[in-house]
Amino acid sequence: MNNSLVKILVVDDDPDLLDLITDRLSANGFAVIRAANGLEALNAIKKEEPTIVFLDLQMPKMSGMDVLRTIKKEGINITIIVISAFGTIESAVEAIKEGAYDFIVKPFDPTHLEVVINKVLEREGLKSAKEYLSSQLGERYRFIIGNNPKMAEMVEMTKKVANSKSTVLLLGESGTGKEVIARSIHQWSDRAKGPFIPVNCVALSENLLESELFGHEKGAFTGAIQQKKGKLELADSGTLFLDEVGDISPSLQAKLLRVLQDHEFERVGGTKYIKVDIRVVAATNRDLNKAISDGKFREDLYYRLNVVNIKMPPLRDRTDDISILAEYFVNKFNIEMKKDVKKISSEAMNILLQYHWPGNIRELQNVIERGVVLCNGSELMPEDLPLLPSAAVQSMPELGFHNAIKEYKKNLIREALKRNSGSQAKTADYLVLQRTYLSRLIKELDING
């Protein structure tokens, strides 16, 4: 984290010590705020929102212990290091009990402050990472390039983009791996030690999304019982990933534009601007050019987001990778479920290769996960795979609409009967149909179980 972005409040009634600590921290690039008593400290905490507070215990007007109790009562989330000449075990235990992070006894070596600060900043970074993503990418976010040359080119481009500070726009259908690429950009960049904060812009209402992004002040709206930092603040020194950015409202688009232009924003209900050092990666499955033409997306925001764009190909356009991805997922779920599925049968693989995959890699992953769950042997068979309707439709000759639908129904019911050992009762439950209706369909379609 850039030291100039770290605000440190030093609270002490000894002006000489205040000068010493201020000079030392300022020389290391930290932004230092001073307070001479507890009341000044509380005002500075609420106004300046420091990252760390060094707090003396024995002070006029309001003691450091009273400051700790007030902060705890008001639900203010801040890291406080107590400094005191009265370094008894009892006072240290009481300070920690009231919410202090550490306790330093006077007199102390000023270099010790820097050690404590670095420990706090490291802890805060790890806390953010743990709260919003796994502590490491691991197998869950591993990206498979496969044999497709276009994918290899795209990954090479991603590595080049990662080393820049440019905003990146990821385009492509849902399930093509846009978040995986966003995480890769973060991991390959000089921000890798900072947090990666994902935001699903389509999962929340406009008001909730605004609070999620920008945070809010205590009392900003009904239910805002305490101050909350938004994802923009939590992404400071790291990467903010805006998934489905094409779905945000026009009013939020305007606010987001300001963040991209000036790297500052206001919390909901706030009155002051907060500076952040973030890199934005956005993703959408929408046609933003059409959205601009329809008046649903700001053109100026589009140009801010679209500094570099990377288009993710759908899985149906990289069929040469389906077998590699499928085998990767089999191995993945083997480990997770402690199964021993050694291979995918040629018949099952043929079904996978023929399917259209509207849900792309995410759908393939779900299909293989279910297959591994159902598989009782060492080989994944067709009966272990869920029904893939598009594969049946795609493999049909040109029968015309009505005949194709009829043929599809026959194939669907035959496959379901096969999976359920010919039992019409089980097949009806499997297809979520009334048993009498299924019996009528079997007669009408002339299906021989």
N, C-alpha and C positions, 0 to 999 in steps of 0.2 A: 504494500500500500504506500502511496506517496505520502511522506511525512507531513507535507503542507496541508493535506486533507484531514489530518488527525488533530482535533482540538483537545487541548489538555487544560483543565481548570485546576489552578493551585490555590488552596485556601489555607491561610495562616495569618495569625495576628502579629507575627514577627516580620517586620519589613525587610530586615537583612536576609533572612532565610528565603523570603519571597523573591527578593532580587536574585539570590544565588540560583535558586531552582529555575526561575524564569530565564536567566541568561544561559544556563546550561541547556535547557530544552530548546530554546530559540536557536541556539547555535547548531542544533541538530535538525533544524528545519521544521519543528513542530509549531503549530499555532497555539500560543499560550494566552490564557485568560487568567486574571488575578481576582481574588476576593480576600478581604481582611477579616471577615467574620461569617458566622453561619447564615445570617439573613441575606447578606450579599451573595453567598454561595448558592442558596436556593433560587434567588432571582436569576443568577447566571446560568444555572442548570436548566431552568425553564426557558430562558431567552436564547441562550447560545447552543444548547444541546451538545455539550462536549462528549468526546469519546471516552475519556478517562478523567477522574477527579482524584487529586491528591488532597486529603482532608485532615487538618489538624483536629485533635479532640478538645483541647482546652482553649476556648475562645470566648470573648465577650459577646453579649446579646443573645447568642444561641450557640450551644456547644456542638461539637462535631457529632456526638452521639444523638443529639436531638435532630440534626440534619439527616442522619441515617434513618431514624425512625420516621421522619416526615416523608422521605423519599419512598420508604417501604410502604407506608400507609397509602400514598397517592399512586402507587403502582408504576413508578418511573423506573424504566429498565436502563440502568447505567452502571458502569464499572467504577467502584470506589476503592482507593487504596488509602488506608488510614496511616497518618504519620503522627507520632506522639513521643514526647520525652518521658511520659509516664508509662513505660512499657511493661506493665504487669501482665501476667498470664490472664488474670480475670478480665482486664480491660480489652485484651486482644480477643478473648473468647466472646465477650459481649458484642464487640464490633462485628466479628464474623457472623454471629447469630443475627444481628440486625441487618445483614446484607453486604458487609464489606468483603471485597475480594481478597485483600491481603493486608498485612499490618507491618509497618516499618518503624523501627525505634530510632529516635534522634539520640545523638548525632549520627549521620549516615554518610557514606561515600556517594557523591552525586552520580557516579557511574552505575551505582546499584539501581537508581531510578530507571536508567535506560534498559537494564536487564529486565526489570519488572514490566516496563512498557512493552518491550518486545514479546514477553511472555503473554501479556494481555492481548496484543494484536494477533499473535499466532492462535491463541485460544478462540478469539472472535472469528477469525477466518475459518477455523475448523468447525466451529459451531454452525456457521452459515452453510458450509458445505454439507455437513451432516443433515441439516434440516431440510435442504432442498434437493439433494442428490446423493448418491452413494459416495463413499469416501474415495472410491476409485472407479474407473469405467468398468473394468472387469469384463466378463463374458456377456453381461446383459446388454452392453452398448457396443460390442464389437461389430465393426462394419465389414461385411464380406464383399470383396471386389468381384470375385468370380472370374470368368473368362471373357466377359464382355468388354471389348476395347473402349467403348464409349464410357463405361463406368471407370475404367482405369484412367482415362483422360480427365474425367470429372474429379476423381480423388486427387490427382496431381494438381489440378487447378485449385482445389480446396486447400491443399498444403500451401500454395503460393499466397492465396488470399489470407490465410491465417496469420501470416507474418506482417500484414498491413493493419492499419487502423480503420479501414473502410467498413461501412455498413454493408451487410450482405443480405440479399433477398433470395430465399430458396423457393423455387416453384415446382409444382408437381402434384399429382393426385395424393389423396390420403393413403397412408400406409407404405409410401415409397422409401421412407427412411430419412425424412427431412430433419427430425430431431437428432438422429444419430450423426448426421453431417454437422449440425450446429454444435453438438458436443465435441466433435472432432476439431472443428475450427477453434473452439475454446482451448482444447488440450494441446493443440499444436502452436498456440499463440504465446506471447510473453505474458498473458494474463492467466496462464494455467493454474497458478497458485491462488488466484482469486476465485470468488464464487461463480458458479454457472446457475442462473436463475431462470427457469422456464415459466412462462405465463400462457395459459390456454385462453385466448381472447374470445372464444365462442362459448365457453363453458359457463360464463357468468353474465348476469344482467348488466346493463350499462352502469348503474350506480355501484354495484358490487365490484365491477371491473375497475372503475375509477379509484375506489378505495384500495383495491388490491395492488394497483400500479403505483399510486401516489401516496398511499397511506392516509391517515386522518388524525386530527387533533382530538383530544378529549372533549366531548360535548358537541362535536361537529354535526352529529345527527342522533336520532333516537337509537340507543343501544351502544353508542360510542363511549363506553365507560372509562376508557383510558386511551392514551396516545398509542398509535400503531404505525410502525414504519412500513412503507410500501416496498414492493419488489424493486423499484428503481433505487432506493437507498440500499437495500440489501445486496444489490448487484454492484455496488461501488467497488472499483478496482477490478471488476470482473466482466462477465458477459451476460447480457439480458437477451433471452430468446423469446420472441413474440410469435407464438404459433397461431395460425389462422388470423393474421393481422388484417386480412381483407374483410373481416366481419365486424370490426369495431365501428362505433357510431361516429357521425361527423363531428360532434362536439369533442369526443375524445381524440379524434384524428388531429384536431387543431392543437390540443394540449401536447400530444405526442410530437407534433412537428416542432414545437418550442423546445422540447427536451433535446431533440436531434440537432437543432440549430444552436442552442445556447448552453446545453448541458446543465440546465437548472429547472426547477419546478417548485410548486407549492403543494403542501399537503391539503387534503380536503378540510376546509375550515381553518386553514392556516393563513398567515399574513406575511410571511417572509419566504424568500426564495432559498432553496437548498441546492448546492452545487454537487454534482456527481461526476465521477470519471468512469464511464461505462462504454462498452462496445455493444452495438445492437446487431443481432442476427434475427431477421424476420422470415416467416414462412407463410405460404398460402396455397390453397388449391383452386382459388378463384382466378378468373381472367380479369386482372386489374385494369387493363386497357378498356375493356367493356364496362367495368364498374365506373371508370372515369367518365366515359361517354354517357352513362346512365345517370351521372351526377351523384353516385353513391360513394365515390372515393376521391379524395383530394389529389389533384395532379401534382401540387408542390410536395406533398408528403410522399407520393410515389417516387419522385425523383430523388428525394432524400434517402429513401429506403433502397432504391434500385441503383446504388453506386456500382455494385458488382452483383450479377445474378447468376445463380446456378440452377439449372433445370434437372430435376430428378426424373429419369425415364421410368415408365410403368413396368411392372414385372412382365407383362405380355410382350414387351419389346425387347426383353433380354431373356428369352426362353433358354438360352444356353447356360444360364446361371441357376435355373430352377433346381436341377439335380444337386448342385453344390450347396445351395442354400438349404434344401431339404435334408441332406445328409448332416449339415452343420446343426440344424435344429434337432435332429434325431439324437446326435451326440449330446447336445445341450440338455435335453429333457431326460435322456438316459441317466445322466449324472444327478440331475435334480430329483428324479423319482426313484433312483436306485434300481433301474430296469436294465435289461441286457438285450436290447434290440440291436442286432449287429448290422442289419442292412434293410434296404427297401426293395421289395420284390419288383421284378420287371413289369408285372401287371399293374402294381400300385404306382410305380413311377410313370407308366404310360398315362394313367389317369391324371396325375399331377401335370404332366407335360401338355395334355390336351385342354386343360381347364383354362378359362379366360382370366382368372384372378382379378376381379374388380376391386378386391380389398388389398391387392398387392402383397408386399412382404409380410405385413401384419397378418393378413388372412392365411398365408402359407404357414406362418409360425403357429397360428391357432389350430390349423388342420393337423399339423404334425404333432402338436402337443396332445390333441385328442387321440390321434392314432397311437402314440406311445402309451397313453393311459389304457386304451382298449386292447392293445396287443398282448397276447398271452404267450407268444413264442419269441424266437430270436429274429424273426423276419416280419417286417411291416407288410401286411397284405391288403388287398382292396377292401375287404370287409372291415378293416380297422379304420378306414377313412370315412369321414362324414360324407353324406350325399353332396355331390358337387353338380348342381343342376345345369350350369352353363356348359359343362363338359359334354353332357348328354345332348344338349341342344346344338352345340357346335359340331358334334360328330354326325349329325343327321344330314341326309341328302336334302335337296331343295324340295320340300313336300308342300310348300304353301303353309300359311299361318295355321289354319284349323287342323290340318293333318299333322303338322309338326307338334302342336300342343297335345294332340291325342297320343302321338308316339312318345312324347316326353312323359305324359302321365303313366303310360304302360311301363316304360323303363323305370320310372320312379317307384311304382308299386312293386314291380318284379324285384328290384334291388332291395326294397324294404322287407318284402316277404322272405327273401333269401337270408337277410341278416337276422330275421326273427324265426328262423327254422320253419317257415311256412305257417306260423300261427297268425291267424287273422286278428285275434284279440290283441296280441302284442304289437302287430303291425299297425293296427288302428291307433293304439296309444302312441307308438313311435311317430306316426304321421300327424298326430293330434286330430283324428277324424272319428266320427261316430262309427261304430262297428257295422251298423246296418248300411250306412252310406258307402263304406269301403266295400262291402259285399256286392252292393249294386254296381259300383265302378268296375269291380273284377269281372262281373258278368257282361256289362256293357262293352268293356274293352277286350273281352275274350282273352283274359289272362289266365294262363295255366301256371299256378304257383310254382 
